[in-house]
Amino acid sequence: MSNALTSKGQVTIPKRIRETLGVGPGESVDFRLNDRGEMVIERAGAGKPVESRFARWRGAWKGGMTTDEIMALTRGEPD
C-alpha cells in the first residue's frame, strides 16, 4: 500500500486503516516511532479509555422494570 505525499506534507490514510483505528473526518491521530524504528499510527489518546457507545444510557432508564424483566426483554424471551 503506497500513498503519495502532497506538497503540504499530507497523505491519505486508507479506508481500511481508518476503520481499524476507528477515526473519521476531523478526528486526530498520533504518529510515533516504536523501539524498532517503525512508524506507528494510532488514534489520538489511544492510551486513554474509550467511552462505551452505551455510556450515555448508563443510569438513564426510568421504566420501572425489574432487572429480570429487562434481561428477558434484551434476550427476546416471551412474557
C-alpha positions as CSV (number, residue, x, y, z in Angstrom):
1,M,0.0,0.0,0.0
2,S,1.6,3.2,-1.1
3,N,0.4,6.8,-1.0
4,A,2.0,9.9,-2.4
5,L,2.9,12.8,-0.1
6,T,1.3,16.2,-1.1
7,S,3.3,19.4,-1.3
8,K,1.8,20.3,2.1
9,G,3.1,17.1,3.7
10,Q,-0.3,15.4,3.7
11,V,-1.1,11.8,2.9
12,T,-4.4,10.0,2.7
13,I,-4.9,7.3,5.3
14,P,-6.6,4.3,3.5
15,K,-10.2,3.5,4.5
16,R,-9.3,0.1,5.9
17,I,-6.8,1.7,8.3
18,R,-9.2,4.5,9.3
19,E,-11.8,1.9,10.1
20,T,-9.4,-0.2,12.1
21,L,-8.3,2.9,14.1
22,G,-11.9,4.0,14.5
23,V,-11.2,7.5,13.2
24,G,-13.2,9.7,10.9
25,P,-13.1,13.3,9.4
26,G,-11.9,15.9,11.9
27,E,-10.5,13.3,14.4
28,S,-6.9,13.2,15.4
29,V,-4.2,10.5,15.0
30,D,-0.8,10.3,16.6
31,F,2.4,9.2,14.8
32,R,5.4,7.7,16.8
33,L,8.4,5.6,16.3
34,N,8.5,2.3,18.2
35,D,11.6,0.7,19.7
36,R,12.4,-1.0,16.3
37,G,12.3,2.3,14.4
38,E,9.0,1.6,12.8
39,M,6.4,4.3,12.4
40,V,3.2,3.6,14.3
41,I,-0.1,5.4,13.7
42,E,-2.8,5.3,16.4
43,R,-5.9,7.1,17.3
44,A,-5.1,10.2,19.4
45,G,-5.4,9.5,23.0
46,A,-5.2,5.7,22.4
47,G,-3.8,5.2,25.9
48,K,-7.0,6.7,27.4
49,P,-10.1,4.5,27.8
50,V,-12.6,4.9,25.0
51,E,-16.1,5.7,26.3
52,S,-18.6,3.0,25.6
53,R,-21.3,3.6,23.0
54,F,-23.7,2.7,25.8
55,A,-22.2,5.2,28.3
56,R,-24.8,7.8,27.6
57,W,-27.6,5.4,28.6
58,R,-26.0,4.4,31.9
59,G,-28.4,5.2,34.7
60,A,-31.0,6.7,32.3
61,W,-33.7,4.0,32.4
62,K,-36.8,5.1,34.3
63,G,-39.1,2.4,33.1
64,G,-39.9,0.8,36.5
65,M,-39.0,-2.7,35.3
66,T,-37.1,-5.2,37.4
67,T,-33.6,-6.4,36.3
68,D,-35.1,-9.8,35.4
69,E,-37.7,-8.2,33.2
70,I,-35.1,-6.1,31.4
71,M,-32.9,-9.1,30.9
72,A,-35.8,-11.1,29.5
73,L,-36.6,-8.3,27.1
74,T,-33.0,-8.0,25.9
75,R,-32.8,-11.7,25.3
76,G,-36.1,-11.8,23.4
77,E,-37.7,-14.1,25.9
78,P,-41.5,-14.5,25.8
79,D,-43.6,-12.9,28.6
